[in-house]
């Protein structure tokens, strides 16, 4: 029997815990769903896409192209996809990969001083 994915509220809580580990992150509801920001710039958002829980996170354009080849797990994020944003259905993508996507997004969005602070904590 297939393992059931965690409930959407559990996934959102995991995303909250993850994003709280990054310097100067705050959550703000925008467009009716949670967004996670560093100095008022969004680096991740939580919502639904095609009726399924998903996150969106900024990636480099080459990384986005590779990820969306796996159309069962990833998609070009609506509205912001032209800037490299990728969506991931978090009910089927394993959590270590979600964490990696969110951290990469933070590193692309955050000021260099905050990325250095993050690096200093992990070394």
ChimeraX commands (.cxc) that place a marker at each C-alpha (Angstrom):
marker #1 position 0.00,0.00,0.00 radius 0.5
marker #1 position 1.33,3.45,-0.94 radius 0.5
marker #1 position 2.40,5.75,1.84 radius 0.5
marker #1 position 0.06,8.73,2.26 radius 0.5
marker #1 position 1.71,12.15,2.06 radius 0.5
marker #1 position 1.55,14.40,5.13 radius 0.5
marker #1 position -1.44,16.73,5.45 radius 0.5
marker #1 position -0.96,20.21,3.89 radius 0.5
marker #1 position -0.87,21.94,7.29 radius 0.5
marker #1 position 1.97,19.62,8.37 radius 0.5
marker #1 position 3.92,20.48,5.21 radius 0.5
marker #1 position 3.39,24.20,5.78 radius 0.5
marker #1 position 4.63,23.87,9.35 radius 0.5
marker #1 position 7.77,22.07,8.13 radius 0.5
marker #1 position 8.36,24.92,5.68 radius 0.5
marker #1 position 7.95,27.44,8.51 radius 0.5
marker #1 position 10.50,25.60,10.65 radius 0.5
marker #1 position 12.95,25.42,7.73 radius 0.5
marker #1 position 12.68,29.08,6.74 radius 0.5
marker #1 position 13.06,30.20,10.36 radius 0.5
marker #1 position 16.65,28.91,10.26 radius 0.5
marker #1 position 17.67,31.55,7.71 radius 0.5
marker #1 position 18.77,35.01,8.94 radius 0.5
marker #1 position 16.15,37.78,8.95 radius 0.5
marker #1 position 13.34,35.65,7.54 radius 0.5
marker #1 position 9.74,36.52,8.18 radius 0.5
marker #1 position 6.43,35.14,7.01 radius 0.5
marker #1 position 3.79,37.38,5.49 radius 0.5
marker #1 position 0.50,36.38,3.90 radius 0.5
marker #1 position 0.31,37.79,0.38 radius 0.5
marker #1 position -2.20,36.99,-2.37 radius 0.5
marker #1 position -4.01,34.76,0.10 radius 0.5
marker #1 position -1.12,32.45,0.96 radius 0.5
marker #1 position 2.05,32.41,3.09 radius 0.5
marker #1 position 5.19,33.92,1.63 radius 0.5
marker #1 position 8.62,33.79,3.22 radius 0.5
marker #1 position 10.80,36.86,2.90 radius 0.5
marker #1 position 14.21,38.19,3.62 radius 0.5
marker #1 position 14.26,41.98,3.93 radius 0.5
marker #1 position 10.87,42.13,2.20 radius 0.5
marker #1 position 11.96,40.07,-0.81 radius 0.5
marker #1 position 10.11,36.80,-1.29 radius 0.5
marker #1 position 12.29,33.71,-1.51 radius 0.5
marker #1 position 9.60,31.06,-1.04 radius 0.5
marker #1 position 5.85,30.79,-1.04 radius 0.5
marker #1 position 3.36,28.12,-0.10 radius 0.5
marker #1 position 0.04,27.49,-1.81 radius 0.5
marker #1 position -1.76,25.15,-4.13 radius 0.5
marker #1 position -1.20,24.43,-7.78 radius 0.5
marker #1 position -3.70,22.25,-9.62 radius 0.5
marker #1 position -5.35,21.57,-6.25 radius 0.5
marker #1 position -2.20,20.17,-4.63 radius 0.5
marker #1 position 0.03,21.70,-1.93 radius 0.5
marker #1 position 3.09,23.30,-3.47 radius 0.5
marker #1 position 5.93,25.66,-2.83 radius 0.5
marker #1 position 7.57,28.10,-5.19 radius 0.5
marker #1 position 11.21,29.08,-4.94 radius 0.5
marker #1 position 13.63,31.03,-7.12 radius 0.5
marker #1 position 16.29,29.03,-8.94 radius 0.5
marker #1 position 18.79,29.84,-11.63 radius 0.5
marker #1 position 17.34,29.53,-15.13 radius 0.5
marker #1 position 19.54,26.46,-15.90 radius 0.5
marker #1 position 18.43,24.77,-12.66 radius 0.5
marker #1 position 14.81,25.59,-13.42 radius 0.5
marker #1 position 15.11,23.99,-16.86 radius 0.5
marker #1 position 16.50,20.77,-15.39 radius 0.5
marker #1 position 13.92,20.59,-12.59 radius 0.5
marker #1 position 10.83,21.13,-14.74 radius 0.5
marker #1 position 11.84,18.25,-17.00 radius 0.5
marker #1 position 10.43,16.15,-14.15 radius 0.5
marker #1 position 6.85,17.30,-14.73 radius 0.5
marker #1 position 5.47,14.91,-12.12 radius 0.5
marker #1 position 7.21,16.80,-9.33 radius 0.5
marker #1 position 8.04,20.30,-10.64 radius 0.5
marker #1 position 6.53,23.05,-12.77 radius 0.5
marker #1 position 7.35,26.56,-13.93 radius 0.5
marker #1 position 5.82,28.78,-11.26 radius 0.5
marker #1 position 2.91,30.90,-12.48 radius 0.5
marker #1 position 3.61,34.63,-12.95 radius 0.5
marker #1 position 7.27,34.50,-11.86 radius 0.5
marker #1 position 8.51,31.49,-13.82 radius 0.5
marker #1 position 10.10,33.75,-16.41 radius 0.5
marker #1 position 12.50,34.83,-13.65 radius 0.5
marker #1 position 13.60,31.28,-12.83 radius 0.5
marker #1 position 11.01,30.42,-10.20 radius 0.5
marker #1 position 10.05,26.78,-9.96 radius 0.5
marker #1 position 7.10,25.17,-8.25 radius 0.5
marker #1 position 7.25,21.83,-6.50 radius 0.5
marker #1 position 4.39,19.66,-5.34 radius 0.5
marker #1 position 5.44,19.06,-1.78 radius 0.5
marker #1 position 3.19,16.06,-1.42 radius 0.5
marker #1 position 5.49,14.05,-3.75 radius 0.5
marker #1 position 8.92,15.72,-3.54 radius 0.5
marker #1 position 11.12,14.42,-0.73 radius 0.5
marker #1 position 11.81,16.88,2.05 radius 0.5
marker #1 position 15.63,17.09,1.66 radius 0.5
marker #1 position 15.12,18.29,-1.92 radius 0.5
marker #1 position 12.51,20.86,-0.82 radius 0.5
marker #1 position 14.95,22.12,1.82 radius 0.5
marker #1 position 17.67,22.40,-0.82 radius 0.5
marker #1 position 15.40,24.34,-3.21 radius 0.5
marker #1 position 14.38,26.77,-0.48 radius 0.5
marker #1 position 17.96,27.31,0.68 radius 0.5
marker #1 position 19.14,27.92,-2.90 radius 0.5
marker #1 position 16.34,30.44,-3.32 radius 0.5
marker #1 position 17.30,32.21,-0.09 radius 0.5
marker #1 position 20.90,32.41,-1.28 radius 0.5
marker #1 position 19.79,33.95,-4.60 radius 0.5
marker #1 position 17.51,36.52,-2.96 radius 0.5
marker #1 position 19.23,37.47,0.31 radius 0.5
marker #1 position 21.87,40.19,0.55 radius 0.5
marker #1 position 25.44,38.85,0.49 radius 0.5
marker #1 position 25.98,39.80,4.13 radius 0.5
marker #1 position 23.14,37.52,5.21 radius 0.5
marker #1 position 24.37,34.66,3.02 radius 0.5
marker #1 position 27.77,35.05,4.72 radius 0.5
marker #1 position 26.04,34.92,8.11 radius 0.5
marker #1 position 24.28,31.73,7.04 radius 0.5
marker #1 position 27.57,30.23,5.87 radius 0.5
marker #1 position 29.24,31.16,9.16 radius 0.5
marker #1 position 26.60,29.20,11.07 radius 0.5
marker #1 position 27.00,26.08,8.95 radius 0.5
marker #1 position 30.80,25.87,9.01 radius 0.5
marker link #1:1,2 radius 0.2
marker link #1:2,3 radius 0.2
marker link #1:3,4 radius 0.2
marker link #1:4,5 radius 0.2
marker link #1:5,6 radius 0.2
marker link #1:6,7 radius 0.2
marker link #1:7,8 radius 0.2
marker link #1:8,9 radius 0.2
marker link #1:9,10 radius 0.2
marker link #1:10,11 radius 0.2
marker link #1:11,12 radius 0.2
marker link #1:12,13 radius 0.2
marker link #1:13,14 radius 0.2
marker link #1:14,15 radius 0.2
marker link #1:15,16 radius 0.2
marker link #1:16,17 radius 0.2
marker link #1:17,18 radius 0.2
marker link #1:18,19 radius 0.2
marker link #1:19,20 radius 0.2
marker link #1:20,21 radius 0.2
marker link #1:21,22 radius 0.2
marker link #1:22,23 radius 0.2
marker link #1:23,24 radius 0.2
marker link #1:24,25 radius 0.2
marker link #1:25,26 radius 0.2
marker link #1:26,27 radius 0.2
marker link #1:27,28 radius 0.2
marker link #1:28,29 radius 0.2
marker link #1:29,30 radius 0.2
marker link #1:30,31 radius 0.2
marker link #1:31,32 radius 0.2
marker link #1:32,33 radius 0.2
marker link #1:33,34 radius 0.2
marker link #1:34,35 radius 0.2
marker link #1:35,36 radius 0.2
marker link #1:36,37 radius 0.2
marker link #1:37,38 radius 0.2
marker link #1:38,39 radius 0.2
marker link #1:39,40 radius 0.2
marker link #1:40,41 radius 0.2
marker link #1:41,42 radius 0.2
marker link #1:42,43 radius 0.2
marker link #1:43,44 radius 0.2
marker link #1:44,45 radius 0.2
marker link #1:45,46 radius 0.2
marker link #1:46,47 radius 0.2
marker link #1:47,48 radius 0.2
marker link #1:48,49 radius 0.2
marker link #1:49,50 radius 0.2
marker link #1:50,51 radius 0.2
marker link #1:51,52 radius 0.2
marker link #1:52,53 radius 0.2
marker link #1:53,54 radius 0.2
marker link #1:54,55 radius 0.2
marker link #1:55,56 radius 0.2
marker link #1:56,57 radius 0.2
marker link #1:57,58 radius 0.2
marker link #1:58,59 radius 0.2
marker link #1:59,60 radius 0.2
marker link #1:60,61 radius 0.2
marker link #1:61,62 radius 0.2
marker link #1:62,63 radius 0.2
marker link #1:63,64 radius 0.2
marker link #1:64,65 radius 0.2
marker link #1:65,66 radius 0.2
marker link #1:66,67 radius 0.2
marker link #1:67,68 radius 0.2
marker link #1:68,69 radius 0.2
marker link #1:69,70 radius 0.2
marker link #1:70,71 radius 0.2
marker link #1:71,72 radius 0.2
marker link #1:72,73 radius 0.2
marker link #1:73,74 radius 0.2
marker link #1:74,75 radius 0.2
marker link #1:75,76 radius 0.2
marker link #1:76,77 radius 0.2
marker link #1:77,78 radius 0.2
marker link #1:78,79 radius 0.2
marker link #1:79,80 radius 0.2
marker link #1:80,81 radius 0.2
marker link #1:81,82 radius 0.2
marker link #1:82,83 radius 0.2
marker link #1:83,84 radius 0.2
marker link #1:84,85 radius 0.2
marker link #1:85,86 radius 0.2
marker link #1:86,87 radius 0.2
marker link #1:87,88 radius 0.2
marker link #1:88,89 radius 0.2
marker link #1:89,90 radius 0.2
marker link #1:90,91 radius 0.2
marker link #1:91,92 radius 0.2
marker link #1:92,93 radius 0.2
marker link #1:93,94 radius 0.2
marker link #1:94,95 radius 0.2
marker link #1:95,96 radius 0.2
marker link #1:96,97 radius 0.2
marker link #1:97,98 radius 0.2
marker link #1:98,99 radius 0.2
marker link #1:99,100 radius 0.2
marker link #1:100,101 radius 0.2
marker link #1:101,102 radius 0.2
marker link #1:102,103 radius 0.2
marker link #1:103,104 radius 0.2
marker link #1:104,105 radius 0.2
marker link #1:105,106 radius 0.2
marker link #1:106,107 radius 0.2
marker link #1:107,108 radius 0.2
marker link #1:108,109 radius 0.2
marker link #1:109,110 radius 0.2
marker link #1:110,111 radius 0.2
marker link #1:111,112 radius 0.2
marker link #1:112,113 radius 0.2
marker link #1:113,114 radius 0.2
marker link #1:114,115 radius 0.2
marker link #1:115,116 radius 0.2
marker link #1:116,117 radius 0.2
marker link #1:117,118 radius 0.2
marker link #1:118,119 radius 0.2
marker link #1:119,120 radius 0.2
marker link #1:120,121 radius 0.2
marker link #1:121,122 radius 0.2
marker link #1:122,123 radius 0.2
view
